[in-house]
Amino acid sequence: MKKDIIFNVIKNSQNSLTAEEIYNNVSQNIDVNLSTVYRTLNNLVDKNLVTKVIRQDKIAYYEIANNEDKHYLICDNCNSAYTTTVCDLERLSKKIKKETGFNITSHTLEFHGICPKCLKNVK
């Protein structure tokens, strides 16, 4: 049951979440401790239901697993992270494969800047 609740929190989030964010969300509704959340997350990752992404800030984030390439827009001001499906790296992937023989199956890319909300507050 706790596994389903944790999975649904991740599934219903528009952004990647840290274990602590998941814990804070789940603990409002059920009695759970942080170590249970971590164990459950590891189990979901092992079953390929959830992906663990360690971004440049060295923090682990969790999101629903899929075979899509991961592109993140990270605000340097508020640290919000947004995902985008915009990808024009196919040509680069083919070039890397041709030059190195490395078969690329997916990639993760981070762009840093200032989000629209923070830009609005600056003006």
C-alpha positions as a Python dict, from the first residue, in 0.01 Angstrom:
ca = {
    (1, 'M'): (0, 0, 0),
    (2, 'K'): (278, 247, 92),
    (3, 'K'): (453, 155, -232),
    (4, 'D'): (142, 246, -432),
    (5, 'I'): (105, 579, -252),
    (6, 'I'): (471, 668, -307),
    (7, 'F'): (449, 564, -672),
    (8, 'N'): (136, 776, -723),
    (9, 'V'): (302, 1083, -570),
    (10, 'I'): (581, 1050, -827),
    (11, 'K'): (339, 969, -1109),
    (12, 'N'): (121, 1272, -1036),
    (13, 'S'): (408, 1518, -1007),
    (14, 'Q'): (496, 1738, -1301),
    (15, 'N'): (856, 1760, -1182),
    (16, 'S'): (1119, 1523, -1049),
    (17, 'L'): (1107, 1491, -670),
    (18, 'T'): (1366, 1428, -402),
    (19, 'A'): (1310, 1153, -146),
    (20, 'E'): (1249, 1422, 116),
    (21, 'E'): (982, 1590, -100),
    (22, 'I'): (815, 1253, -152),
    (23, 'Y'): (833, 1183, 221),
    (24, 'N'): (681, 1523, 307),
    (25, 'N'): (396, 1459, 65),
    (26, 'V'): (328, 1100, 173),
    (27, 'S'): (365, 1156, 548),
    (28, 'Q'): (74, 1400, 544),
    (29, 'N'): (-159, 1110, 461),
    (30, 'I'): (-4, 797, 613),
    (31, 'D'): (233, 701, 891),
    (32, 'V'): (567, 643, 719),
    (33, 'N'): (931, 717, 795),
    (34, 'L'): (1199, 847, 562),
    (35, 'S'): (1391, 518, 558),
    (36, 'T'): (1077, 340, 429),
    (37, 'V'): (1049, 596, 151),
    (38, 'Y'): (1413, 537, 52),
    (39, 'R'): (1369, 157, 57),
    (40, 'T'): (1053, 185, -150),
    (41, 'L'): (1220, 418, -399),
    (42, 'N'): (1512, 177, -439),
    (43, 'N'): (1263, -105, -497),
    (44, 'L'): (1075, 98, -760),
    (45, 'V'): (1405, 183, -932),
    (46, 'D'): (1509, -185, -929),
    (47, 'K'): (1177, -273, -1096),
    (48, 'N'): (1231, 0, -1361),
    (49, 'L'): (911, 178, -1258),
    (50, 'V'): (1094, 489, -1137),
    (51, 'T'): (1415, 652, -1256),
    (52, 'K'): (1670, 799, -1016),
    (53, 'V'): (1845, 1099, -1167),
    (54, 'I'): (2139, 1264, -994),
    (55, 'R'): (2157, 1615, -1130),
    (56, 'Q'): (2448, 1856, -1126),
    (57, 'D'): (2358, 1965, -772),
    (58, 'K'): (2446, 1607, -660),
    (59, 'I'): (2093, 1548, -527),
    (60, 'A'): (1897, 1239, -632),
    (61, 'Y'): (1562, 1309, -796),
    (62, 'Y'): (1297, 1051, -878),
    (63, 'E'): (1052, 1040, -1169),
    (64, 'I'): (842, 789, -1358),
    (65, 'A'): (1060, 566, -1575),
    (66, 'N'): (1022, 587, -1950),
    (67, 'N'): (1257, 562, -2243),
    (68, 'E'): (1246, 932, -2322),
    (69, 'D'): (1558, 1144, -2320),
    (70, 'K'): (1578, 1368, -2017),
    (71, 'H'): (1618, 1744, -2056),
    (72, 'Y'): (1593, 1971, -1755),
    (73, 'L'): (1558, 2346, -1723),
    (74, 'I'): (1686, 2444, -1379),
    (75, 'C'): (1636, 2786, -1229),
    (76, 'D'): (1953, 2917, -1065),
    (77, 'N'): (1744, 3149, -850),
    (78, 'C'): (1471, 2927, -697),
    (79, 'N'): (1618, 2585, -794),
    (80, 'S'): (1293, 2478, -960),
    (81, 'A'): (1338, 2215, -1228),
    (82, 'Y'): (1126, 2177, -1535),
    (83, 'T'): (1143, 1901, -1792),
    (84, 'T'): (1114, 1951, -2163),
    (85, 'T'): (1066, 1706, -2446),
    (86, 'V'): (1235, 1935, -2697),
    (87, 'C'): (1532, 1740, -2835),
    (88, 'D'): (1741, 1802, -3140),
    (89, 'L'): (2040, 1586, -3048),
    (90, 'E'): (1979, 1298, -3288),
    (91, 'R'): (2248, 1420, -3528),
    (92, 'L'): (2499, 1456, -3244),
    (93, 'S'): (2415, 1107, -3116),
    (94, 'K'): (2476, 961, -3463),
    (95, 'K'): (2808, 1144, -3490),
    (96, 'I'): (2920, 1016, -3149),
    (97, 'K'): (2826, 662, -3246),
    (98, 'K'): (3011, 690, -3577),
    (99, 'E'): (3326, 831, -3418),
    (100, 'T'): (3337, 615, -3106),
    (101, 'G'): (3125, 307, -3177),
    (102, 'F'): (2932, 385, -2860),
    (103, 'N'): (2562, 300, -2897),
    (104, 'I'): (2375, 577, -2714),
    (105, 'T'): (2045, 458, -2571),
    (106, 'S'): (1945, 777, -2387),
    (107, 'H'): (2088, 1099, -2249),
    (108, 'T'): (2034, 1356, -1977),
    (109, 'L'): (2086, 1726, -2034),
    (110, 'E'): (2062, 2022, -1796),
    (111, 'F'): (2014, 2385, -1889),
    (112, 'H'): (2058, 2643, -1615),
    (113, 'G'): (1908, 2990, -1614),
    (114, 'I'): (1627, 3192, -1458),
    (115, 'C'): (1269, 3065, -1476),
    (116, 'P'): (982, 3289, -1598),
    (117, 'K'): (845, 3325, -1243),
    (118, 'C'): (1177, 3455, -1107),
    (119, 'L'): (1230, 3679, -1412),
    (120, 'K'): (888, 3830, -1350),
    (121, 'N'): (984, 3909, -989),
    (122, 'V'): (1311, 4075, -1098),
    (123, 'K'): (1145, 4326, -1328),
}
